[in-house]
Amino acid sequence: MLALCTFASGATATDLPDDAWPRGHHPLPENSDLIGENYVARVRERETLVDIAREHNVGFEEIRIANPNVSIWAPAPGTEVLIPARHILPDAPREGIVINLSEMRLYYYSSPEVVETYPISVGREEFATPVGVTRTTVKVRDPSWSPPQSMREEAAVRGEPTPEVVPPGPENPLGRHAILLDLPSYLIHGTNQPDGVGMRVSRGCIRMFPEDIESLFDRVPAGTRVNIIDQPFKAGWSEDNVLYVQSFPQLEENVGSLEPVRNALDVVALVAFEDNLNPVAYRRLRQLVENPNGLAVPLRGPSRQSPGVPE
């Protein structure tokens, strides 16, 4: 049926205390572009960095590049792990679902007061997830999966024949929930391999942790706007008028298509309303772009030149 990811058929938010917000939920700021805060967790016995990432709503690459000196699979118990939980909201209309491919993160503006964010997997280089605006259509619980012909042929060459249809169950790579997009062959869905969330591993679809897609499944209405963008560098203001920046590794297929430092300077100029940075800020920006770690960090102190946050 579909070629790449086929299947067959209380209280006001702002009244909640900080520790009562559900996983991934944040109050939508009125005068800021930032949500969340970075913090530190400690490794427990027999815990991997991937276990910690999932527990704290972080993807594989996010936790890896934020903690380059910590073993992914065998971190020592007691090791401090930085949880990159501070995010600059993407430069896109704050409505519906926004997916930032380089960041491998989904944002859902679920109400005028709330924004939710979750790690995702996106298409690997040869099956890159396309940029563009679409919408959600049909939602299917316990979907079946029809591997595309190309995948079945590849598996046959390896001597690993693949069935034409994989029924619902633990072997189904779509997991238990799937949301179709009005973009032929593309879905937002769960997975039976959650360790891969936060990596470029799909054939173009958007994968989520099972608990995250389950949370969204009943709450995202059909017809919700889905804006798929690619912003490897973001900039935005904090509540106290500090300019923050956030840099991610550029997608392989886009390397060379733009000059990363020039792009970062353009983004900062657009947000900060100025064309030139002082030498210290420029060096810091260049270092972040050339060594992206996914952390939202201040580029410099307070100096906002225009009140408010653009819509």
N, C-alpha and C positions, 0 to 999 in steps of 0.2 A: 504493500500500500504506500507507505512513505519510504523514501530511499535511504535516509541516513539513520533515523531513530524511529522506527516504525512500530506501531502497536495496533491491536484491534480492541475493538471496543470492550453596667455597673458604675464604676467611679470614673470621673473625668480624668483623662490621661495626665494632665498637668498637676493633678492633686496627689499623684502617687509618689511615695518616698523613693529615693534613689535605688534602694535595695529591693523594691517591689516591681521593678520593670521586668517584663518577661524577656527571655533570651532574644538578643538582637534588637530590642526596642529602645528608642531614645526619644526624648522630647525634641521636637523640631524647633531649632533656635530661630528667634526673630531677628536678632542682630549679630549673627555669627554664621560662619561656614563650617564650624567644627562640631563634631559629636564625639562623645566618649572620652576616655582617658587611658593612657598606657599604664600598666602596672606590672608587678612581678609575681610569679608563682614559683613554687619550689617542687622539684621532681620528687615523686614518691617511689617507693620500692616497686621494681618491675614495670615502671611507667616509661613510655617512649615520648619523644617530642610530639609525635603524631597524636598520641592519646591526649596530651595536654592541649594541643591545638583544637581538637574537636570539642573538648570540655569547655573551652573558652571562646568558641565561636570564631575560630581562626582557621585558615586554610594551610595546606602543606607548604607552599612557597612563602607565604607570609611569615610563618613561624621560623622557617629555615633562614631566610635572609635577615630577619630581625635578630637571630641568635647564631651568627656564623661560626662561633667557636664551641657550640654545644652539639654533641652527637645526636643525630636524629633517632637512631634505634636503640642506643644504649647509654643514655645520659646518667651520670652518677647521681644516686639519691641525694637530695639536699641541694642540688645545683639550682641556682636562680635562673629563671627563664623569663625574658621580657615578653609580655603579652601586648602586641601592637593593636590596642583597642581604640586608639584615637584616629578618627577619619575626617578628612576634608570632604565635604559633600561635592559630588561631581558638578562641573560647569554645564548644567543642563536644567531644563524646566523641572521644578520640584513637584512632579505629579506622576501617578502610576508607578511603573517599575522602570528603573534605570540600571543598566548592566554595563559596567566598565571592564572591558576585556583585559587590558594590561594589568589592572588591579585584581582581576579575578574575584570580583565582588558585586553582589546585587544589592540595590537599594530599593525599598518599597515604601512609597509615601502613602501609608495606609489611612491616614486621616489628616486634617489640617494641623493637628497638634503632634503627630507622631511620624517618625521615619524609622524604618527597620532596615537592618543590613546583615547580610549573610555571605560567607565564602562560597565560591562556586568553582566548578571546572568548566573550561571552554575548549573549543576545537583545537586540536594540534595543527601544526603548520600546514600540512597538506589538506586539512579539512577545516580551515579557519572559519570561525563563526563570523557571519557577515555583519557589518555595521548598517544600521538603519532603524527606522521606526515601524513597528508592527503592533499587534494587539493579541491578547489571549482569546482563545476560542473555546474548544471543548476541553473538559476535565474528565480524566478516566482514573478510577481507582482499580488497582490490581490489573494493570494492562498486560497484554501479551506483546511479545517483541518479534518482529520479522527481520532477521539480519539482512542487510542489503546484499545484492548479488555479488558485488565486488568483495565484500568480507567473506562470503561463503566460498568464493573462488580462491581467495588467499588461504583460507583454512584448509581447503582441499589439497592445495599444493603442499602444505605442511603435513598432510596426512591426518588432519584433524577435522573430519567432516562436521558441518554445522547444520542443525535442523532448520527447516524453512520457517518454523514458528516456535518460539520459546514461550511456554505458558507461564502464567503468574506463579511466583514461588521464589525460593532463594537463589536459583540460577538465573533469574531474569535481571539483566543489567539496568532496566528502567526502574527497578525498585517497585514500591507499592503505589506510587502516585505520579501522574503525568499531566501536564498542562500543555495543550497544543498552542502553537503560535500561528497567526495568519501569515506564515512564512513557510512555504512548502518544505517539509522534511525536518523542521526544527521544533524542539520541545524544551520545556523546563521540566526536569524529572528527578526522581531519586536515584539511588544506586545500590547495588549489592557489594560494591567495593569502596566503602567510605574513606579508606586511607588515601585514595586518589583525589579527593575533593581539595581544590586549591592548586591543581596542576592542569597542564594542557594535555588532556588524555582522551577527549571525546572526538567523535566524528562530526562535530559542529554544534551539538546540542549543549544545553546548560544543565550541568549536574549539581545537585545539592545534597547535603547530609539528609538522611531519611527523616530525622526529626524536624528539619527546617522546611522541607517541601510539604510535610504533613501539616505543619503549622499554617503554611500559606494556602494549602489546597482549598479549604472550605471558605477562606476569607477573601481570596482574589476573585472578583466577579469576571464573568465573560465580558470581553470588550475592553478590558483594562489596557491602557497604553503601555507599550514596552519599547523603550528607547535604548538601543544597543550602540554604545559609543566606545571609542578607544582613546583614553587620556592617560598616557604613561606619566605625565607630570601634572600636578594640581597645586593650586595656590588658593588661600582664603584667609579671612580675618577671624580672629578670636573675639570673644565678648569684650576683652580688655584692649582691643585695637592692636594686637600683635599679628604681624603677617606670618602665616605658616605656609610651608611647602611640603610636598610629599612626592617622592619619586619611585617609580617601579621599573623593572627591566622592560625594555621595549620588545614587542612581539617580533619574532624572527622575520616574518614576512614583511615587516615594516622597517627593519633596520636598513638604513641607507636612503629611505624614502623621505626622511626629514632629518635636519641637523638637530640632535637632541638639545644641545645647549642653547641654540638659537630659539628653538621652540619654547624652552623653559623661560627664556628672557621675554618672549612674546606673551606667555601666560602671565608672568609677573607684571608686565607692563599693563596688561588688560585689567588685572585685579587691583593693582596699586596706583594706576593712573600716572605712571611715570615711565620714561624711556631708558633711564640710566640708573644702575646700581652703584653704590660706592665700592671701592676695591675689595673691602672685607666681605661684603654681602655677595659680590660677584664670585669670589673664590669659594665661598661656602656653597653657593648655588651650583657652581661647576663641579665641585666635589660630590654633591648629592646626585647630580645627573650621571656622572661617570661611575659612581659607586652606589647604585640605588639600593635602599634597604627597606622601602615601604613605610618608613616611620614619618608621621606628621610632626615636623620640627619647626621651631621659629627661625625665620630667615633673619629677622632683626626685631628690635623693640618697637614700642608703640609709635605709629606715625600715619595712621589712616588719614587720607586726604579728602575722603568723601563719606558723609554720614550714611548709615544704613547699609543694608545688603541688597544688591540688585535682585529683582525677581527672577 
